[in-house]
Amino acid sequence: MTAPTSPRRVLLVSHTHDRARAVHEEISTLLADRGIEIVEEVDLERDHDGSVVLPGGIEIAVVLGGDGTILRAAELVRGHGVPVLGVNLGHVGFLAELDEGDVREAVRQIDERDYEVEHRMTVDVRVVLADGSVRHGWAMNEATVEKDGVGRMVELAIGVDGRGLESFGCDGVVLATPTGSTAYAFSAGGPVVWPDVEALLLVPLNAHALFARPLVVGPSSVLEVELLQRNGGGAMMWCDGRRTIHLAPGAHVEVRRGSQPVVLARLRPGPFTARLVRKFALPVTGWRGEDDT
């Protein structure tokens, strides 16, 4: 007797706007026609500590929306080794691999397992609060420490590998991965870092200091931020703009290379340079070399 084969499954994570609902219906039909089961985000169960329990057979998570929806999907599949495939229905959609018109071809490639995977570095966050209690977090793009009051700076001290570097008043700091270098860190004036570079970034936000420049350190380094007592105010730690930890004066934050990378599916592998040019509509007039944008 032939043993029954396990069902092939795709996790579908979608934004709620009208365009996403239409694409959701289309891709669901196309996958079902190929005998692939759809697992909806709302059907996922969680265990006692809140972790997502994925059913067996999920090969890939298809995300319909912008970068925020992709970050939500990355949170759902974290630790399961399931690659994330983004279909951009937002604005820039830097993490997305495809656009709305590519859905039919994408389903074919999913069915034939015709894609590559890319492991993206994350960061693990450890926060020692003023009372000595410890909180943990993680991020794919960035962890940020930001002031929690309007019109008032937060006083921070920053360090690397256990050594103090500088203290200043600011709106906050961004602690980013190479993937996150083109997100919040980019808008704050940080450098663009190619995703295959293993590094951590620290980008101050409107700091009142001479040396408050973006920093890039090696993957084994630990970035540290202390919330100083002298300003009396608190701050918020945000992980990917989704998960928060409140910080009172005296809190100490450590950000290091994450233990669990996020896996992205690539249907159209190509140089990161081409992705930059395409997503940001960069002018390349006059360039005489190869043009693969």
C-alpha positions as CSV (number, residue, x, y, z in Angstrom):
1,M,0.0,0.0,0.0
2,T,1.3,3.4,-0.9
3,A,1.6,5.8,2.0
4,P,-0.5,8.9,1.7
5,T,1.4,12.0,0.8
6,S,1.4,15.0,3.0
7,P,-0.5,18.0,1.6
8,R,1.4,20.9,0.2
9,R,0.5,24.1,2.0
10,V,1.1,27.8,1.5
11,L,0.6,30.3,4.3
12,L,-1.2,33.4,3.0
13,V,-0.7,36.7,4.8
14,S,-2.6,39.7,3.5
15,H,-3.3,43.3,4.1
16,T,-7.0,44.2,4.4
17,H,-7.5,46.8,1.7
18,D,-9.5,46.2,-1.4
19,R,-6.6,45.5,-3.7
20,A,-5.2,42.9,-1.4
21,R,-8.5,41.1,-1.1
22,A,-8.8,40.9,-4.9
23,V,-5.3,39.5,-5.2
24,H,-5.9,37.2,-2.3
25,E,-8.9,35.7,-4.1
26,E,-6.9,35.3,-7.3
27,I,-3.9,33.6,-5.8
28,S,-6.0,31.3,-3.6
29,T,-7.8,30.1,-6.7
30,L,-4.6,29.6,-8.7
31,L,-3.0,27.6,-5.8
32,A,-6.1,25.5,-5.3
33,D,-6.1,24.6,-9.0
34,R,-2.7,23.1,-8.5
35,G,-3.7,21.1,-5.5
36,I,-2.0,23.3,-2.9
37,E,-3.8,24.1,0.3
38,I,-4.1,27.6,1.7
39,V,-3.5,28.3,5.3
40,E,-4.9,31.6,6.4
41,E,-3.2,33.8,9.1
42,V,-6.5,33.8,11.1
43,D,-6.4,30.0,11.3
44,L,-3.0,29.8,13.0
45,E,-2.9,28.6,16.6
46,R,-0.6,29.8,19.3
47,D,1.0,27.9,22.2
48,H,1.1,28.9,25.9
49,D,3.9,31.5,25.4
50,G,2.2,33.1,22.4
51,S,4.4,31.5,19.7
52,V,2.8,30.6,16.5
53,V,2.1,26.9,15.8
54,L,2.5,26.3,12.1
55,P,0.7,23.2,10.6
56,G,2.9,20.7,8.8
57,G,3.6,21.0,5.1
58,I,3.9,24.8,4.8
59,E,6.5,25.4,2.1
60,I,6.3,29.2,1.8
61,A,4.5,32.2,3.2
62,V,3.1,34.5,0.5
63,V,2.5,38.0,1.6
64,L,0.2,40.5,-0.1
65,G,0.8,44.1,0.9
66,G,3.8,46.3,1.7
67,D,6.8,46.0,3.9
68,G,4.8,46.2,7.1
69,T,2.8,43.1,6.1
70,I,6.0,41.3,5.2
71,L,7.4,42.1,8.7
72,R,4.2,40.7,10.2
73,A,4.7,37.5,8.2
74,A,8.3,37.2,9.2
75,E,7.2,37.4,12.8
76,L,4.7,34.5,12.2
77,V,7.2,32.1,10.6
78,R,10.2,33.1,12.7
79,G,12.1,30.0,13.8
80,H,10.3,27.6,11.3
81,G,12.6,28.1,8.3
82,V,9.7,29.0,6.1
83,P,10.7,31.4,3.3
84,V,8.7,34.6,2.9
85,L,7.6,35.8,-0.6
86,G,6.3,39.4,-0.8
87,V,3.9,40.6,-3.5
88,N,4.0,44.4,-3.3
89,L,0.7,46.2,-3.0
90,G,2.1,49.1,-1.1
91,H,4.4,52.0,-2.1
92,V,8.1,51.2,-2.3
93,G,7.8,47.6,-1.0
94,F,11.5,47.2,-0.7
95,L,11.3,43.7,0.8
96,A,8.8,42.5,-1.8
97,E,9.9,40.3,-4.6
98,L,7.0,40.7,-7.0
99,D,4.3,43.1,-8.1
100,E,0.6,42.5,-8.5
101,G,0.8,41.5,-12.2
102,D,3.3,38.7,-11.4
103,V,0.9,36.5,-9.4
104,R,0.2,33.8,-12.1
105,E,3.8,33.2,-12.9
106,A,4.6,33.2,-9.1
107,V,2.1,30.4,-8.5
108,R,3.8,28.4,-11.2
109,Q,7.2,28.8,-9.6
110,I,5.8,28.0,-6.2
111,D,4.2,24.8,-7.6
112,E,7.5,23.8,-9.3
113,R,9.6,24.9,-6.3
114,D,11.5,27.1,-8.8
115,Y,12.9,29.7,-6.4
116,E,16.0,30.5,-4.4
117,V,16.2,31.4,-0.7
118,E,18.1,34.2,0.9
119,H,18.9,34.3,4.7
120,R,18.7,37.8,6.2
121,M,20.4,38.7,9.4
122,T,18.2,39.8,12.3
123,V,19.0,41.3,15.7
124,D,18.3,40.0,19.2
125,V,17.5,42.6,21.8
126,R,18.2,42.4,25.5
127,V,16.8,45.1,27.8
128,V,17.8,45.4,31.5
129,L,15.2,47.7,33.1
130,A,15.9,50.0,36.0
131,D,14.5,47.5,38.5
132,G,16.8,44.8,37.3
133,S,14.2,42.8,35.3
134,V,15.1,41.6,31.9
135,R,13.1,41.8,28.7
136,H,13.9,40.3,25.3
137,G,13.0,41.2,21.7
138,W,14.1,40.8,18.1
139,A,13.9,42.6,14.8
140,M,14.4,42.0,11.1
141,N,14.8,45.6,10.2
142,E,15.6,47.6,13.3
143,A,15.2,48.2,17.0
144,T,14.8,51.8,17.9
145,V,15.0,53.7,21.2
146,E,12.8,56.8,20.9
147,K,11.6,59.6,23.2
148,D,8.1,59.1,24.5
149,G,7.3,62.8,25.0
150,V,6.5,65.5,22.4
151,G,9.0,68.4,22.3
152,R,11.5,66.9,24.7
153,M,14.8,65.1,23.9
154,V,15.9,61.9,25.5
155,E,19.3,61.7,27.0
156,L,21.2,58.6,25.9
157,A,24.7,57.1,26.3
158,I,25.8,54.8,23.5
159,G,28.5,52.1,23.6
160,V,30.0,49.3,21.6
161,D,31.3,46.0,23.1
162,G,31.0,47.1,26.7
163,R,32.9,50.4,26.2
164,G,31.2,53.8,26.3
165,L,31.4,55.9,23.2
166,E,29.4,59.1,23.6
167,S,26.3,60.6,25.3
168,F,24.0,63.2,23.9
169,G,20.4,64.4,23.8
170,C,18.4,63.3,20.8
171,D,15.1,62.0,19.5
172,G,16.4,58.5,19.7
173,V,18.7,56.0,17.9
174,V,18.1,53.3,15.3
175,L,19.9,50.0,15.7
176,A,19.5,48.3,12.3
177,T,20.4,45.3,10.3
178,P,21.7,45.5,6.6
179,T,18.1,44.7,5.6
180,G,16.9,47.6,7.7
181,S,19.4,50.0,6.3
182,T,17.0,50.9,3.5
183,A,14.1,51.5,6.0
184,Y,14.1,53.7,9.1
185,A,17.9,54.0,9.2
186,F,17.9,55.2,5.6
187,S,15.3,58.0,6.3
188,A,17.4,59.0,9.3
189,G,20.5,59.6,7.1
190,G,22.2,56.2,7.6
191,P,24.1,54.4,4.9
192,V,22.7,51.8,2.5
193,V,24.3,48.4,3.3
194,W,24.2,45.5,0.9
195,P,22.2,42.6,2.5
196,D,25.1,40.1,2.1
197,V,27.3,42.4,4.3
198,E,27.2,41.1,7.9
199,A,27.1,44.2,10.1
200,L,25.1,46.2,12.6
201,L,24.2,49.9,12.2
202,L,23.6,52.6,14.8
203,V,22.0,55.8,13.5
204,P,21.3,58.7,15.9
205,L,18.0,60.6,15.4
206,N,18.5,64.4,15.5
207,A,21.3,64.2,18.1
208,H,22.7,67.4,19.7
209,A,26.4,66.3,19.4
210,L,29.4,66.8,17.2
211,F,30.2,63.1,16.8
212,A,26.7,61.8,16.4
213,R,27.3,60.1,13.0
214,P,26.0,56.7,11.8
215,L,28.2,53.8,12.9
216,V,28.7,50.4,11.2
217,V,30.2,47.6,13.3
218,G,31.0,44.0,12.7
219,P,28.5,41.2,13.2
220,S,30.1,40.0,16.5
221,S,29.9,43.4,18.1
222,V,27.2,44.4,20.6
223,L,25.6,47.8,20.3
224,E,24.5,49.3,23.7
225,V,22.3,52.2,24.7
226,E,21.6,53.5,28.2
227,L,18.8,55.8,29.1
228,L,20.3,58.4,31.4
229,Q,18.8,59.5,34.7
230,R,19.5,63.2,34.1
231,N,16.5,64.0,31.9
232,G,14.0,62.2,34.1
233,G,11.9,61.1,31.1
234,G,11.2,57.7,29.7
235,A,11.5,56.3,26.2
236,M,10.1,53.5,24.1
237,M,11.9,50.6,22.5
238,W,10.3,49.6,19.1
239,C,11.2,46.3,17.3
240,D,10.3,46.6,13.6
241,G,7.7,49.2,14.6
242,R,5.5,46.4,15.9
243,R,6.7,45.3,19.4
244,T,7.4,47.7,22.2
245,I,9.1,47.8,25.5
246,H,8.8,50.9,27.8
247,L,12.1,52.2,29.1
248,A,12.5,54.2,32.3
249,P,15.7,56.1,33.1
250,G,18.4,53.6,34.0
251,A,17.4,51.1,31.4
252,H,20.2,49.4,29.5
253,V,19.7,48.0,25.9
254,E,21.9,45.5,24.2
255,V,21.5,44.7,20.5
256,R,23.5,41.9,18.9
257,R,23.3,39.6,15.8
258,G,20.2,37.5,15.9
259,S,20.2,33.8,16.5
260,Q,17.5,33.1,14.0
261,P,17.6,34.7,10.5
262,V,14.6,35.4,8.3
263,V,14.4,33.5,5.1
264,L,13.2,35.3,1.9
265,A,12.2,33.6,-1.3
266,R,13.6,35.0,-4.5
267,L,11.9,34.1,-7.8
268,R,14.0,36.6,-9.7
269,P,17.5,36.6,-8.2
270,G,19.6,39.5,-9.3
271,P,22.1,42.1,-8.0
272,F,21.1,44.3,-5.1
273,T,22.1,47.3,-7.2
274,A,19.3,46.6,-9.6
275,R,16.8,46.3,-6.8
276,L,18.0,49.7,-5.5
277,V,17.6,51.4,-8.9
278,R,14.2,49.8,-9.5
279,K,12.7,50.4,-6.1
280,F,13.9,54.0,-5.7
281,A,13.6,54.9,-9.4
282,L,17.3,56.1,-9.4
283,P,18.5,57.8,-12.5
284,V,21.4,55.9,-14.3
285,T,21.6,58.1,-17.4
286,G,25.1,58.1,-18.7
287,W,26.1,54.7,-17.2
288,R,28.0,52.8,-19.8
289,G,28.2,49.4,-18.1
290,E,25.7,46.6,-18.0
291,D,22.1,47.7,-17.4
292,D,20.0,44.9,-15.8
293,T,17.4,47.1,-14.1
